[in-house]
Amino acid sequence: MTAAATGDPAGTRTGAAVLRRTLTRNLRWLIPGTTLISVHQLCEVAVPVLIGIIVDRAVATGSVEAIIRWIAALAALFLVLTLVYRIGARMLMFAIARESHLLRVELSAKILDPLGIHTDYKVGELLSITSNDAEETGYVIDYLARIAGAIVATIACGAILLSIDLPLGLMVLVGVPIVVAGLQLTAPIIAQRVEDQQAEVGRATALATDLISGHRPLQGIGAQANAAARYRAASRRSLVAALRAARIQSVHAGAAAAAGALAAMAVAVAATYFALRGDLSLGELITVIGLAQFLVEPFSLLAVAPSEVAESRGSANRVAKVASSPARHRPEIAVSAPAGIDPRALTIDKANHAGLDELALDVQPGEFVAVLTSDARHASALIDLLSGQVRSPDAGTVLVGGRRIGEIPPGGRRSCLLVEHHNGDLFSGTLGSNLAVAGADPEAIQAALEASCATDVVALHHDGLAHPVVERGASLSGGQRQRWTLARALAADPDVLVLHDPTTSVDAVTEQAIADGIRRLRGAGGRTTIVLTSSPALLAAADRVVLIGDGRVAAQGSHAELSDAHTEYRAVVSR
């Protein structure tokens, strides 16, 4: 789908702009759909008119032929009424579904942009915006069509009443707009309270997402009660905001219903008075009372329209805020791999991020390097640089095969450099589907499972790789999840693989087997491997160990050499 077809979300800055774009790029369905809904409303208006005609021209005359003819006309009217509504509603719902889909795709692309985004929204809030808010924004199409239909119906009613009796027509054409305009005074309050409600719901959703994903750790440290209290407080704030919004909306809706009923009653009473005076026939009286009763529906719709539009506007504001979030990194021109430089080579130069002090490190092609930091923050800072999360020139330079991370085409980065974070996530699906994303063949997947000691995870379940996995792998234990994300990274077989504490959730025997498996599998392929760890088993399996102290390289050598000669190294390993 082209940018011209979908619109450019990056250029959208306000909720009003999002709503305008929603309407303009769905005109193909909005215009005919609104027209058909308006025709449906005209048919609804014609029903009491036709009944009045039947009474005056058929029932009053006692003509059976006239009665049959006019009843057939009434049946045809109901047929047209039904068809135009069904077709119009179908077109509008298609436009709403299409717009919701386009917004979800655009927001997902924005959130997953390789350049990243700067946003204050948490993961759960972004999920809520890309689903609930995207759908609610699309519903402005339905609101606009129904408002247009209500206006057409009101004008038609007023025109017919004018033709029957001037005062009755003026009561509708002048009185209804005045009352509706008066009811709009509460629109700003409704809009603000609806936005507050949506914001609180988004925050509660974000907290729920975090708590569910961290259920096992919370259970492990016995913090369920504290977590439940936090969510209870967030849910209470969401409830209070929802009640405040519902309170003003219900007051507004009640006032609108009362005003509509009073208006209909006034028209009916006036019509009865004119009929008693002989100014109206029986059929005209029936028509006027029918129109007065029908007017309650479009009147109520026009009165509550601000509340519905406010919900779309609030959602559109949140959509716009995400869509216009600035990029985390500057775009770079993708370049081809330079000739003469091994793609498995990695260089870190003048790293000055989060405590690192002019750190420089060269990793040779095919080398297995373990990095030990005296401060855990330095390991996290190094992961930020290697993963490309931080790319500021002031923070240092990372070269993979002679190219900066931003110069590698996004589609090819995974095969060049893969960073597996300490808390890797799994996707909902199956054990097999979580490995399939690596794009490896069955033999490579089996080798990765063996190297990561994850074969026993498969053996635990009778359905093997088809065993279901819930969101973020919450159905697996910490050790199982860690071994499975490690297997996924190994199966991807990148030129350079960076692992951050891949064995913290496994026992010592399994840790030693994983260290041997990583060395064997990566060494056989001649791939470069960097492991940030304090595990003696992984440190001993590495070709070279780099100790980082005070943000710089403090020592290098094998695990045995550093253990014998470096006091700080022994202290950090035994800590």
Secondary structure, 3 states (H helix, E strand, C coil): CCHHHHCCHHHCCCHHHHHHHHHHCCHHHHHHHHHHHHHHHHHHHHHHHHHHHHHHHHHCCCCHHHHHHHHHHHHHHHHHHHHHHHHHHHHHHHHHHHHHHHHHHHHHHHHCCCCCECCCCCHHHHHHHHHHHHHHHHCHHHHHHHHHHHHHHHHHHHHHHHHHCHHHHHHHHHHHHHHHHHHHHHHHHHHHHHHHHHHHHHHHHHHHHHHHHCHHHHHHCCCHHHHHHHHHHHHHHHHHHHHHHHHHHHHHHHHHHHHHHHHHHHHHHHHHHHHHCCCCCHHHHHHHHHHHHHHHHHHHHHHHHHHHHHHHHHHHHHHHHHHCCCECCCCCCCCCCCCCCCCCCEEEEEECCCCCCCEEEEECCCCEEEEEECCHHHHHHHHHHHCCCCCCHHHCEEEECCEEHHHCCHHHHHHHEEEECCCCCCCCEEHHHHHHCCCCCHHHHHHHHHHCCCHHHHHCCCCHHHCEECHHHCCCCHHHHHHHHHHHHHHHCCCEEEEECCCCCCCHHHHHHHHHHHHHHHHHCCCEEEEECCCHHHHHHCCEEEEEECCEEEEEECHHHHHHHCHHHHHHHHC
